[in-house]
Amino acid sequence: MSSTNRNYRATFILDNRGKEETVDQIVEGVKKVIAEVKGEVTGVENIGKKDFIRVTDKKLTSAAYVHINFSGPAESPANLLEKLRLNGSVYRTFIQAA
């Protein structure tokens, strides 16, 4: 089964404005979602808070960036994006093949 898994690097921009959750708690939730889509987390790198170059929301000019490396089947990225689409704590998601 592991021969069909592919490696991915996902970058998440997290938004915890007005929420009780810390960035680490949000990351734990994202890791659970990755496990739900049959992904296996291989590494987490919290880059910290960065200012946006192009601001799309005047109330959100910076946010926490987190890289999560994971492996999973080819459909994992699409399934992960779909599951996180309605998650208000994840502002943006970028997934690349690693």
C-alpha positions in Angstrom: 0.0 0.0 0.0 2.8 2.4 0.8 4.0 2.2 -2.8 0.9 4.0 -4.0 1.3 6.8 -1.5 2.7 10.1 -2.7 4.5 12.9 -0.7 2.9 16.3 -0.4 3.8 19.6 1.3 0.8 21.6 2.4 1.1 25.3 3.4 -1.8 26.5 5.6 -2.6 30.1 6.5 -4.4 29.9 9.8 -6.9 32.5 11.1 -7.6 32.3 14.9 -9.0 35.8 15.3 -11.7 35.8 17.9 -11.3 32.1 18.6 -10.2 30.3 21.8 -8.0 27.9 19.8 -4.3 28.5 19.6 -2.4 27.9 16.4 -1.1 24.6 17.8 -4.6 23.4 18.5 -5.7 24.3 14.9 -2.7 22.4 13.5 -3.7 19.3 15.6 -7.2 19.6 14.0 -5.7 19.8 10.5 -3.6 16.8 11.3 -6.7 14.8 12.2 -8.3 15.8 8.9 -5.2 14.7 7.0 -5.6 11.3 8.8 -9.3 11.2 7.8 -8.2 11.4 4.1 -5.8 8.5 4.6 -2.8 10.8 4.9 0.2 10.3 7.2 1.8 13.4 8.6 5.6 13.3 8.3 6.6 16.7 9.5 5.2 20.1 10.8 7.0 23.4 10.6 5.4 26.5 12.2 6.8 29.4 10.3 5.1 32.0 12.5 3.0 35.1 11.7 3.7 36.9 8.4 2.2 40.0 6.9 0.4 39.6 3.6 1.8 41.3 0.5 -1.7 41.5 -1.0 -4.4 42.1 1.6 -7.8 40.8 0.6 -9.5 41.5 3.9 -8.7 44.8 5.7 -9.4 43.1 9.1 -6.8 40.4 8.4 -3.4 41.8 7.3 -1.3 39.0 8.7 -1.7 35.4 9.8 0.2 32.3 11.0 1.8 30.1 8.3 2.4 26.4 8.9 3.9 23.8 6.5 2.8 20.2 7.0 4.5 17.4 5.1 2.4 14.3 4.6 2.1 11.2 2.4 -1.1 9.7 1.1 -3.0 8.4 -1.9 -3.3 10.6 -5.1 -6.8 11.7 -4.1 -5.7 13.0 -0.6 -5.1 16.6 -1.6 -8.5 17.1 -3.3 -10.2 15.4 -0.3 -8.3 17.5 2.2 -9.2 20.7 0.4 -12.8 19.7 0.4 -12.9 18.9 4.1 -11.1 22.1 5.0 -13.2 24.3 2.8 -15.7 25.1 5.5 -13.2 25.3 8.3 -13.1 28.9 9.4 -9.7 28.5 11.1 -7.9 27.6 7.9 -7.8 30.8 5.8 -5.9 29.4 2.8 -4.5 26.0 1.8 -1.8 25.3 -0.8 -0.8 21.7 -1.5 2.2 20.8 -3.6 3.7 17.4 -4.6 6.9 17.0 -2.7 
